[in-house]
Amino acid sequence: MTDDARPELRASDTDRERVAEVLRDALAEGRLDMGEFEERLEATYAARTYGELVPITRDLPVGSAPAPVSFSKAPVQDDGWASRIVGGEGSSSGGIAILSGFERKGRWTVPKRFRCFAFLGGANLDLRDANFADGEVEINIVALLGGAQITVPPGVEVVVRGLGIMGAFEHPRDEGLSEPGAPRVVIGGFAFWGGVGVERKASKLSRRRDTEAPRKGRGELRD
């Protein structure tokens, strides 16, 4: 923790996901057993502040893990789609939901290939505020008596190639038009007695901008 760190600051979903990724790596390397992993993962998603997150990975190496949480929050700049295709490996390579669920949302980076497995569980992937590791990303889902819900922002091209047996891969109801420079999201996989839903929906920030723009225009006309 740096000298200017303030443990009482509220942690974001992205901060919690970074810590969860460190735990997944530790489980794969044998540094944690399943019981320890589940206990720490539960504490991670229950954490509200940075101070609660720090002890969870204090005895684990983080050299190969995503960058640690930052205590200085820079303003988010919106320079169009080009600023959201950032390269790299992505902040999360996949997720598993067995008799449970998981979600990825907020400001996270979708990798070039994201793998999801859901058995008697569910997954929620929200891409509205996400960055993308590449101009085309692939989300592969295997759902057995489970399902997944994927939310994409307007302007993103969506291609659904999944196979459903007594299940389904749904296309977004509003196909819309892809915007220049927007990423392409390819959704594939297999669903047996399960389903994968895809919804196109604007983020809260975008909706707020759309609402404020006419007000600003009216104000300028009055001036």
N, C-alpha and C positions, 0 to 999 in steps of 0.2 A: 504494500500500500504506500502511495506517495505521501509526501509531507502535507500536500494540500488536499488530501483525501478527506471527505466528510462522510463518515459511516452512516449518518442519519439521513442522507439523501435517498429519495425513493428510487428503487431499481425498476428498470423497464423490462418488458418481455424479452427484448434482445439480450439484455444482461443475464437474465435467468437462463436463456437458451445457450449462451456461451459457457456457463458453468455446467449445464447439463451435458454439453458436448465433451467437456473434460472428463466427466464421470463415465460417459460411454466409452471413451478411449481407455480409461483406467480399468473398466470391466473387461474389455477385449484383451488387454495386456495381462490380466490376472492380478492386478494390484488390488482389486476389490472383488469380494464374492457377491453373489446375487443379493443376499440379505443386506449387506452394507450399501450396495448400489441403490436398491429400492428405498432404503431409509434416507440416504443423502438426496436422492432425486426428489423424494416427497418434500424434504426440507427446502430444496431449491425452488420448487414451484410455489411453496408457501411463503417464501421470503418476501419481505416488503421493502427492505433497505439494503444498501451495499454492505453495511455492517453485519447483516445476517448471512450474506453470501460468502464473504471472505473465509470464514472458518471451514466451509464445506470442502474446499480444495487445498487447504493449507498444507497438507502432507502429501500432495500429489504433484508430479511434474507437469508443467504446462507448456513446455517448450514447443511441442508439436501441435498444441491446441490453439484455437482461435485467440486473438488478442484479448487480454484481460479487460475488465470493465473500465470505462473512462469516467473520471469524475468531473471533467469539464465538457459540458454539452454545447457543441457548436450549433449554430442555427442551420436548419435544413435548407439547402438551396434547391430550387426547382429549375433546371435548365433543360427540361424535356427528357425524352427517352434516352438520349445519349449519356446523360449523367447517371442513369440507372442501370446501364450495362457496364459493370465494373470489372469483369474478369475475375481471375482467382479461382479458388476451389469451392466457394460457397460456405455459408456459416453452418449448414447442416446437410449431411449426405443422405439422410433417410430417417424413417421412424417405424416403430413397431407398436402395435396395439393388440394385446392378447388379454381378453376379458377386461379391457380398459380402453382408454383413449389417449390420443395425443393431438397437439395442435402446433402449428407454426403460423405466426402472424406478426404484424408490426413490421419494423424495419429489419428484415433479415435478408440474406442473399441466397437466392435459389441457385443450386449448383447446376452444372450442365446436365447431370443425370441424378434425379432424386428417386429413391426406392422406398416404397411403403408396403407394409404387410399388416393386415387387419384380420384377426380371427376372433369372432364374437366380441368385436370392439369397433371403435370408429376413429376416423382421422379427420381433422379439419385443417386444410391448407388455405391460408388467406394470402394472396399475392398482391393485394391492392397497394400496399405500401412497401412492397419488397423491391430489392435490387436483383439483378440477374447476372450470373457469371458469364453468360454468353447470349448472343442474339437469338439462339434457338436452344431451349431447354426441354428436357424430356422427363416426365413424371410417370413412373411405372408403378402400378398398384396391383397387389394381389389381395383380394377381399374374399374371405371364406366365412360365410354367415356373419359378415360385417360390412362396413361401408366406409366411404370417404366423401367429403364435401370439399370442392375446390371453388374458390371465389377469385375471379380475375377482374382486373379493371377494364373499363372501356378502352378500345383502341388496340388491345392485344389480340393477335391472331391465335385462335384455338383450333387444334386438330385432335379429334377423338378417334382412337384406333383400338380401344379395348374390346375384349370379347366377354360377353355375359352368358352364362348358362344358368337358367332359372334366376337370373339377375340381369343387370343392365348397366351400360355406360351411357349416361345422358349427355346430349349436346346442349350448350347454352340456348335458352329460348330466344334470346336476342342475339343473333349472330353479329350484327353491327359491322362496321367497316374497320379494317386494320389501319392504324395511323402510320405514316412514314417514320421509319426508325424504331418502331415498337418491336418488342421481342415476340417470338413465336413459341407457343407452349404446346407441346405434343403430349397427349395423355393416352397411355396404353396400359396393357395388363390383362388381368383375368379376374372375373367376379363369379363366384358360385354361391347361389343363395345369398347374394349381397348386391350392393349397388354403389355406383360412383356418380355423384351429381356434380354438375358444373354450372355455376351461376356467374353472370356478368353484372358487376355492381360497382359503382363509384365509391371511393373512400370518403370518410367524413370530411377530410380536408378539401377534397375536390368539390364535394357538395356545398361546403361552406363558401368556397371561392365562387362557385356558380351563383350562389345566392347574393353574395356581396357585390359582384360585378355590376348588375343592373343598378343597385343602390348607389355605387360609386359614380356610374354614368349619369344618373339623375342629379347627383350632387354637383358634378362638373357643369351640367347644363344650367343649373340654378346659378352657379357662380358666374 
